[in-house]
Amino acid sequence: MALWDRSWNVARGSRHSSDLDDELQFHLAMRARDNVNDGMSPEDAERDAGILRWLDSLARRRCGRVLAALRGRL
């Protein structure tokens, strides 16, 4: 992805973040559904999706700290 595209995504802020959240939620729901179809209990499938949601949240916070540090240096 070009630097311009990345800068634009950061500038768009919350709307872009909301779109990403919706997309992530969709994929997590599909993963949970697939896990249940493959024999996993609904509780375990939801826990699996929750772990992935937590990992995504952790990655976003880490990325946010990096961007904040870079913004402070500019």
N, C-alpha and C positions, 0 to 999 in steps of 0.2 A: 504494500500500500504506500502510495506516495506521501511525502511529508505534508503536502497541501491537504490531502484527504484526511490524514490524521488530525491536523490542526482544525479542520472544519468539524470533525466529529467532536472534538473537545469543546469547540465554540458553541455547538448546538445544545450541549448540556442536557437538561432534564428530559426533553422530548426524545432525544436519541436514547438516553438511558432507559426511559419507559418502554420504548420499542424493543430494546435489548432484553429488558426484564420479561416482557410478554413472550418474546421468542424463546428465552430460556425456560419459562414456565411451561410452554407448549412441549418442548423437547423432554423436559423432566416428566411430564404427565404421560407422554408416549413411552418413555423408558419404563415407567412404573407399570403401564398397561402391558407392555411386552414381557416384563418380568412375571407378572401374574399369569399371562398366557403360557409362559414357559414353566409354570408350576410353583413359583414363589408365592408365599402368602401375601395378602394385601398389606399387612403390617410391615413385613420385610421389604416389600417393593417400595412403600412410602419412605421407609428408613433409608433405603438405598438412594432414592431421589433426594432426600433431605441431606445426605452426606455430600452429594454432588452440588446441591444448592449452597451448602456451607463452604465448599471448596471454591466455588465461583465468587462468593462474597469475600472470602479471604484474598483471592487474587485481585479483585477490584479494589479493595482497600489498600493493598500493597502498591498497585499501580497508581492509585490516587496520591499516596505519599510520595512516590517518585515524581509525579507531575508537579506536586506542590513544591518539592525541593528544587526542581528545575525552574519553576516559575519564580522562586525566590532568588535564583541566581541570574535571571535575565534582567 
